[in-house]
Amino acid sequence: MKILIACEFSGIVRDIFIQKGHDAISCDLLESERNGPHIQDNILNIINNKWDMMIAFPPCTHLSSSGARWFKNKEKEQKEAILFFMSLINAPIDKIAVENPIGIMSTKYRKPDQIIQPWQFGHGETKSICLWLKNLPKLRPTDIVNGRTPRVWYESPAPDRWKNRSRFYTGIASAMAEQWG
């Protein structure tokens, strides 16, 4: 299967799909942190290249409820973020999953098909992860573990804080590759 991992600089999801035998490539404005098939470009420039599946991680800065107090000062940025999200969900690709935290897309678009937690997939953490799905089943938990630490919430302020908070969980990526691949 030809799989596009959109808005991923880490290579985590891409590499797990490759390990499962898929033709996966990541695309982001940033370079990939790992060696592997990666296109450093705007995802919208390659979205029409006949993909079988896309898993997208659009930036949540202007969409997430955690930043709601700043929304009134960033109307233009939020409108652009909503349009970008909608460009991904409406892409001409048969199978699509778009990930984002709890935020305004539940009202601007629709409620997510599923909300999952890292602790359902082997990571003892809490972080509500919303999935909007097109022609994909809901993910089934694979490894429910103890621990309910909001690690992402406690990430110390630092220049790379946003990067650390946006790297995806390997347990969830493995479930995606197993259940959707």
Steps between C-alpha positions, in 0.01 A plus 500: 500500500626852414468703820557871557582612853417870488651765727747259662860607557587224748468202264347290779173406328664473157765258626249275676294469181819422305588229755159345427586484129324810370623763257480792743641849467482796735460862398556811707635852466785387726772246427438153637674417827563146374641371176230366275266600221401860568390795292582839647220708352148626555277192513246668273756486217500118499159407640359418155770242413272193517547377857311199641495640853600816683555547871528871573622692803418865422641759740266557792627841613193686376251213538555349845283589798815548706568816298143629506586808703706626204236435230356853498843645418573249223187487286695502171735222614210294630307536175808384307543204738137397452534520120818292516332236717207487258737468202641189663169341596356568154804376306432264208632200693291192577611449861576794726569555869553853628632538855467804725433566867163608634425835345288707269478247215226324699279801435648644179490161325351217707575297809789256458422138423713390792691638798783280622757519780868394494442271804276283277805426281783435747592854612415590861387849410187702443449710189166508323569422136213558258477308175282599207474193277403437139456134397703381800376315809543635851823386663470221754716540814802270489674535836313665787754599765500670837617856536303807422768770487435803279867510386427727205328751729804505731754554222728781618516820298786474252569578135419140395195457724263500201705229329507281809125539542426416138698176464249218464476194723658182362231280658223685318699504176547122528124453552435714192740293290357169630133592480493728197788361294 
